[in-house]
Amino acid sequence: NPGLVYDLGLEDYVLYMCSVGYNESAISQLVGRTTVCSNPRPSVLDFNLPSITIPNLNEEVTLTRTLTNVGPLNSVYRVAVEPPLGVQVTVTPETLVFDSTTKRVSFKVRVSTTHKINTGYYFGSLTW
């Protein structure tokens, strides 16, 4: 929906760099302030992009995304999921409600499969 944005700020990029293994010293030099990566490191799957890529899906994975409403002030969006064949996708919550006090809402996506997927690419969609 054009009223929703997967917004990214400096902190999101810092978490991404931590998740892919950059050392804290390199990140600190890059962003101009002391940075400490959490332990365990954040998951690269949680980088707030509209696309979701899960390499070698062989166990259940849960990831988080956050949407910012740039559309009408009082907006309600309901999720529609078309999972790839053999893949189960659950989104929580299924409805996002924005108003004058709620501009950003996070949701979780749980992805699982009944068989090991280790070759090729599989495509689905998640829209609001």
Biotite code that builds the C-alpha atoms (Angstrom):
import biotite.structure as struc

atoms = struc.array([
    struc.Atom([0.000, 0.000, 0.000], chain_id="A", res_id=1, res_name="ASN", atom_name="CA", element="C"),
    struc.Atom([1.458, 3.406, -0.893], chain_id="A", res_id=2, res_name="PRO", atom_name="CA", element="C"),
    struc.Atom([0.417, 4.738, 2.524], chain_id="A", res_id=3, res_name="GLY", atom_name="CA", element="C"),
    struc.Atom([2.886, 2.444, 4.303], chain_id="A", res_id=4, res_name="LEU", atom_name="CA", element="C"),
    struc.Atom([6.682, 2.764, 4.402], chain_id="A", res_id=5, res_name="VAL", atom_name="CA", element="C"),
    struc.Atom([9.340, 0.335, 5.636], chain_id="A", res_id=6, res_name="TYR", atom_name="CA", element="C"),
    struc.Atom([11.392, 3.169, 7.113], chain_id="A", res_id=7, res_name="ASP", atom_name="CA", element="C"),
    struc.Atom([15.097, 2.786, 7.919], chain_id="A", res_id=8, res_name="LEU", atom_name="CA", element="C"),
    struc.Atom([17.237, 5.035, 10.086], chain_id="A", res_id=9, res_name="GLY", atom_name="CA", element="C"),
    struc.Atom([20.843, 5.047, 11.249], chain_id="A", res_id=10, res_name="LEU", atom_name="CA", element="C"),
    struc.Atom([20.115, 2.655, 14.128], chain_id="A", res_id=11, res_name="GLU", atom_name="CA", element="C"),
    struc.Atom([18.636, 0.129, 11.689], chain_id="A", res_id=12, res_name="ASP", atom_name="CA", element="C"),
    struc.Atom([21.854, 0.180, 9.664], chain_id="A", res_id=13, res_name="TYR", atom_name="CA", element="C"),
    struc.Atom([23.946, -0.203, 12.835], chain_id="A", res_id=14, res_name="VAL", atom_name="CA", element="C"),
    struc.Atom([21.901, -3.281, 13.802], chain_id="A", res_id=15, res_name="LEU", atom_name="CA", element="C"),
    struc.Atom([22.337, -4.631, 10.276], chain_id="A", res_id=16, res_name="TYR", atom_name="CA", element="C"),
    struc.Atom([26.112, -4.202, 10.420], chain_id="A", res_id=17, res_name="MET", atom_name="CA", element="C"),
    struc.Atom([26.159, -5.961, 13.805], chain_id="A", res_id=18, res_name="CYS", atom_name="CA", element="C"),
    struc.Atom([24.056, -8.799, 12.393], chain_id="A", res_id=19, res_name="SER", atom_name="CA", element="C"),
    struc.Atom([26.409, -9.462, 9.463], chain_id="A", res_id=20, res_name="VAL", atom_name="CA", element="C"),
    struc.Atom([29.505, -9.499, 11.667], chain_id="A", res_id=21, res_name="GLY", atom_name="CA", element="C"),
    struc.Atom([31.130, -6.080, 11.418], chain_id="A", res_id=22, res_name="TYR", atom_name="CA", element="C"),
    struc.Atom([33.214, -5.404, 14.513], chain_id="A", res_id=23, res_name="ASN", atom_name="CA", element="C"),
    struc.Atom([32.134, -2.666, 16.901], chain_id="A", res_id=24, res_name="GLU", atom_name="CA", element="C"),
    struc.Atom([35.242, -0.566, 16.243], chain_id="A", res_id=25, res_name="SER", atom_name="CA", element="C"),
    struc.Atom([34.564, -0.421, 12.494], chain_id="A", res_id=26, res_name="ALA", atom_name="CA", element="C"),
    struc.Atom([30.896, 0.430, 13.051], chain_id="A", res_id=27, res_name="ILE", atom_name="CA", element="C"),
    struc.Atom([31.818, 3.123, 15.602], chain_id="A", res_id=28, res_name="SER", atom_name="CA", element="C"),
    struc.Atom([34.233, 4.749, 13.129], chain_id="A", res_id=29, res_name="GLN", atom_name="CA", element="C"),
    struc.Atom([31.641, 4.648, 10.386], chain_id="A", res_id=30, res_name="LEU", atom_name="CA", element="C"),
    struc.Atom([28.793, 6.221, 12.400], chain_id="A", res_id=31, res_name="VAL", atom_name="CA", element="C"),
    struc.Atom([30.926, 8.583, 14.500], chain_id="A", res_id=32, res_name="GLY", atom_name="CA", element="C"),
    struc.Atom([29.913, 7.282, 17.926], chain_id="A", res_id=33, res_name="ARG", atom_name="CA", element="C"),
    struc.Atom([30.664, 4.344, 20.183], chain_id="A", res_id=34, res_name="THR", atom_name="CA", element="C"),
    struc.Atom([28.660, 1.303, 19.182], chain_id="A", res_id=35, res_name="THR", atom_name="CA", element="C"),
    struc.Atom([28.113, -1.900, 21.146], chain_id="A", res_id=36, res_name="VAL", atom_name="CA", element="C"),
    struc.Atom([26.509, -4.847, 19.368], chain_id="A", res_id=37, res_name="CYS", atom_name="CA", element="C"),
    struc.Atom([24.107, -6.905, 21.459], chain_id="A", res_id=38, res_name="SER", atom_name="CA", element="C"),
    struc.Atom([24.964, -10.465, 22.407], chain_id="A", res_id=39, res_name="ASN", atom_name="CA", element="C"),
    struc.Atom([23.571, -12.478, 20.772], chain_id="A", res_id=40, res_name="PRO", atom_name="CA", element="C"),
    struc.Atom([23.852, -10.362, 17.665], chain_id="A", res_id=41, res_name="ARG", atom_name="CA", element="C"),
    struc.Atom([20.581, -9.285, 16.014], chain_id="A", res_id=42, res_name="PRO", atom_name="CA", element="C"),
    struc.Atom([19.231, -11.378, 13.166], chain_id="A", res_id=43, res_name="SER", atom_name="CA", element="C"),
    struc.Atom([19.895, -10.169, 9.631], chain_id="A", res_id=44, res_name="VAL", atom_name="CA", element="C"),
    struc.Atom([16.344, -11.370, 8.886], chain_id="A", res_id=45, res_name="LEU", atom_name="CA", element="C"),
    struc.Atom([14.996, -8.449, 10.953], chain_id="A", res_id=46, res_name="ASP", atom_name="CA", element="C"),
    struc.Atom([16.491, -5.753, 8.688], chain_id="A", res_id=47, res_name="PHE", atom_name="CA", element="C"),
    struc.Atom([13.407, -3.629, 7.977], chain_id="A", res_id=48, res_name="ASN", atom_name="CA", element="C"),
    struc.Atom([13.036, -4.209, 4.232], chain_id="A", res_id=49, res_name="LEU", atom_name="CA", element="C"),
    struc.Atom([9.771, -4.862, 2.369], chain_id="A", res_id=50, res_name="PRO", atom_name="CA", element="C"),
    struc.Atom([11.263, -8.043, 0.911], chain_id="A", res_id=51, res_name="SER", atom_name="CA", element="C"),
    struc.Atom([11.869, -11.192, 2.938], chain_id="A", res_id=52, res_name="ILE", atom_name="CA", element="C"),
    struc.Atom([14.642, -13.613, 2.040], chain_id="A", res_id=53, res_name="THR", atom_name="CA", element="C"),
    struc.Atom([15.274, -16.734, 4.098], chain_id="A", res_id=54, res_name="ILE", atom_name="CA", element="C"),
    struc.Atom([18.172, -18.877, 2.907], chain_id="A", res_id=55, res_name="PRO", atom_name="CA", element="C"),
    struc.Atom([17.840, -22.655, 3.368], chain_id="A", res_id=56, res_name="ASN", atom_name="CA", element="C"),
    struc.Atom([14.518, -22.676, 5.200], chain_id="A", res_id=57, res_name="LEU", atom_name="CA", element="C"),
    struc.Atom([14.585, -25.900, 7.202], chain_id="A", res_id=58, res_name="ASN", atom_name="CA", element="C"),
    struc.Atom([13.112, -24.811, 10.522], chain_id="A", res_id=59, res_name="GLU", atom_name="CA", element="C"),
    struc.Atom([10.579, -22.252, 11.701], chain_id="A", res_id=60, res_name="GLU", atom_name="CA", element="C"),
    struc.Atom([11.801, -18.662, 11.475], chain_id="A", res_id=61, res_name="VAL", atom_name="CA", element="C"),
    struc.Atom([10.180, -15.561, 12.983], chain_id="A", res_id=62, res_name="THR", atom_name="CA", element="C"),
    struc.Atom([11.144, -12.092, 11.852], chain_id="A", res_id=63, res_name="LEU", atom_name="CA", element="C"),
    struc.Atom([9.944, -8.586, 12.622], chain_id="A", res_id=64, res_name="THR", atom_name="CA", element="C"),
    struc.Atom([9.091, -5.655, 10.384], chain_id="A", res_id=65, res_name="ARG", atom_name="CA", element="C"),
    struc.Atom([7.925, -2.131, 11.272], chain_id="A", res_id=66, res_name="THR", atom_name="CA", element="C"),
    struc.Atom([5.674, 0.006, 9.098], chain_id="A", res_id=67, res_name="LEU", atom_name="CA", element="C"),
    struc.Atom([5.269, 3.775, 9.201], chain_id="A", res_id=68, res_name="THR", atom_name="CA", element="C"),
    struc.Atom([1.954, 5.245, 8.080], chain_id="A", res_id=69, res_name="ASN", atom_name="CA", element="C"),
    struc.Atom([2.357, 8.114, 5.602], chain_id="A", res_id=70, res_name="VAL", atom_name="CA", element="C"),
    struc.Atom([-1.218, 7.784, 4.343], chain_id="A", res_id=71, res_name="GLY", atom_name="CA", element="C"),
    struc.Atom([-4.464, 9.080, 5.830], chain_id="A", res_id=72, res_name="PRO", atom_name="CA", element="C"),
    struc.Atom([-4.275, 9.736, 9.578], chain_id="A", res_id=73, res_name="LEU", atom_name="CA", element="C"),
    struc.Atom([-6.846, 7.141, 10.651], chain_id="A", res_id=74, res_name="ASN", atom_name="CA", element="C"),
    struc.Atom([-6.009, 4.058, 8.598], chain_id="A", res_id=75, res_name="SER", atom_name="CA", element="C"),
    struc.Atom([-6.598, 0.340, 9.007], chain_id="A", res_id=76, res_name="VAL", atom_name="CA", element="C"),
    struc.Atom([-4.726, -2.238, 6.936], chain_id="A", res_id=77, res_name="TYR", atom_name="CA", element="C"),
    struc.Atom([-5.377, -5.983, 6.795], chain_id="A", res_id=78, res_name="ARG", atom_name="CA", element="C"),
    struc.Atom([-2.713, -8.443, 5.676], chain_id="A", res_id=79, res_name="VAL", atom_name="CA", element="C"),
    struc.Atom([-3.052, -10.690, 2.622], chain_id="A", res_id=80, res_name="ALA", atom_name="CA", element="C"),
    struc.Atom([-0.545, -13.531, 2.310], chain_id="A", res_id=81, res_name="VAL", atom_name="CA", element="C"),
    struc.Atom([0.148, -15.753, -0.692], chain_id="A", res_id=82, res_name="GLU", atom_name="CA", element="C"),
    struc.Atom([2.827, -18.166, 0.569], chain_id="A", res_id=83, res_name="PRO", atom_name="CA", element="C"),
    struc.Atom([5.064, -20.220, -1.705], chain_id="A", res_id=84, res_name="PRO", atom_name="CA", element="C"),
    struc.Atom([3.980, -23.821, -2.245], chain_id="A", res_id=85, res_name="LEU", atom_name="CA", element="C"),
    struc.Atom([4.792, -25.916, 0.830], chain_id="A", res_id=86, res_name="GLY", atom_name="CA", element="C"),
    struc.Atom([5.500, -22.901, 3.032], chain_id="A", res_id=87, res_name="VAL", atom_name="CA", element="C"),
    struc.Atom([3.319, -21.699, 5.896], chain_id="A", res_id=88, res_name="GLN", atom_name="CA", element="C"),
    struc.Atom([3.301, -17.981, 6.712], chain_id="A", res_id=89, res_name="VAL", atom_name="CA", element="C"),
    struc.Atom([1.581, -16.449, 9.735], chain_id="A", res_id=90, res_name="THR", atom_name="CA", element="C"),
    struc.Atom([1.496, -12.685, 10.339], chain_id="A", res_id=91, res_name="VAL", atom_name="CA", element="C"),
    struc.Atom([0.751, -11.200, 13.762], chain_id="A", res_id=92, res_name="THR", atom_name="CA", element="C"),
    struc.Atom([-1.157, -8.973, 14.101], chain_id="A", res_id=93, res_name="PRO", atom_name="CA", element="C"),
    struc.Atom([-3.255, -9.488, 10.981], chain_id="A", res_id=94, res_name="GLU", atom_name="CA", element="C"),
    struc.Atom([-4.582, -5.928, 11.150], chain_id="A", res_id=95, res_name="THR", atom_name="CA", element="C"),
    struc.Atom([-2.590, -2.707, 11.578], chain_id="A", res_id=96, res_name="LEU", atom_name="CA", element="C"),
    struc.Atom([-4.394, 0.309, 13.023], chain_id="A", res_id=97, res_name="VAL", atom_name="CA", element="C"),
    struc.Atom([-2.946, 3.817, 12.753], chain_id="A", res_id=98, res_name="PHE", atom_name="CA", element="C"),
    struc.Atom([-4.331, 7.003, 14.295], chain_id="A", res_id=99, res_name="ASP", atom_name="CA", element="C"),
    struc.Atom([-3.104, 10.378, 15.556], chain_id="A", res_id=100, res_name="SER", atom_name="CA", element="C"),
    struc.Atom([-0.963, 8.752, 18.256], chain_id="A", res_id=101, res_name="THR", atom_name="CA", element="C"),
    struc.Atom([0.114, 5.578, 16.439], chain_id="A", res_id=102, res_name="THR", atom_name="CA", element="C"),
    struc.Atom([2.353, 6.296, 13.449], chain_id="A", res_id=103, res_name="LYS", atom_name="CA", element="C"),
    struc.Atom([4.535, 3.147, 13.518], chain_id="A", res_id=104, res_name="ARG", atom_name="CA", element="C"),
    struc.Atom([3.441, -0.456, 14.070], chain_id="A", res_id=105, res_name="VAL", atom_name="CA", element="C"),
    struc.Atom([5.562, -3.604, 14.175], chain_id="A", res_id=106, res_name="SER", atom_name="CA", element="C"),
    struc.Atom([4.419, -7.029, 13.067], chain_id="A", res_id=107, res_name="PHE", atom_name="CA", element="C"),
    struc.Atom([5.899, -10.517, 13.168], chain_id="A", res_id=108, res_name="LYS", atom_name="CA", element="C"),
    struc.Atom([6.105, -12.976, 10.299], chain_id="A", res_id=109, res_name="VAL", atom_name="CA", element="C"),
    struc.Atom([6.443, -16.668, 11.157], chain_id="A", res_id=110, res_name="ARG", atom_name="CA", element="C"),
    struc.Atom([7.626, -18.828, 8.266], chain_id="A", res_id=111, res_name="VAL", atom_name="CA", element="C"),
    struc.Atom([7.837, -22.620, 8.325], chain_id="A", res_id=112, res_name="SER", atom_name="CA", element="C"),
    struc.Atom([7.812, -25.528, 5.908], chain_id="A", res_id=113, res_name="THR", atom_name="CA", element="C"),
    struc.Atom([6.860, -29.174, 5.988], chain_id="A", res_id=114, res_name="THR", atom_name="CA", element="C"),
    struc.Atom([9.961, -30.155, 4.023], chain_id="A", res_id=115, res_name="HIS", atom_name="CA", element="C"),
    struc.Atom([13.539, -28.920, 3.783], chain_id="A", res_id=116, res_name="LYS", atom_name="CA", element="C"),
    struc.Atom([13.970, -26.283, 1.111], chain_id="A", res_id=117, res_name="ILE", atom_name="CA", element="C"),
    struc.Atom([17.606, -26.085, 0.077], chain_id="A", res_id=118, res_name="ASN", atom_name="CA", element="C"),
    struc.Atom([17.581, -25.517, -3.659], chain_id="A", res_id=119, res_name="THR", atom_name="CA", element="C"),
    struc.Atom([16.066, -22.911, -5.896], chain_id="A", res_id=120, res_name="GLY", atom_name="CA", element="C"),
    struc.Atom([14.013, -19.867, -5.075], chain_id="A", res_id=121, res_name="TYR", atom_name="CA", element="C"),
    struc.Atom([10.387, -19.758, -3.969], chain_id="A", res_id=122, res_name="TYR", atom_name="CA", element="C"),
    struc.Atom([8.259, -16.652, -4.172], chain_id="A", res_id=123, res_name="PHE", atom_name="CA", element="C"),
    struc.Atom([5.182, -15.501, -2.323], chain_id="A", res_id=124, res_name="GLY", atom_name="CA", element="C"),
    struc.Atom([3.671, -12.193, -1.323], chain_id="A", res_id=125, res_name="SER", atom_name="CA", element="C"),
    struc.Atom([2.639, -10.335, 1.798], chain_id="A", res_id=126, res_name="LEU", atom_name="CA", element="C"),
    struc.Atom([0.632, -7.175, 1.187], chain_id="A", res_id=127, res_name="THR", atom_name="CA", element="C"),
    struc.Atom([-1.300, -4.731, 3.329], chain_id="A", res_id=128, res_name="TRP", atom_name="CA", element="C"),
])
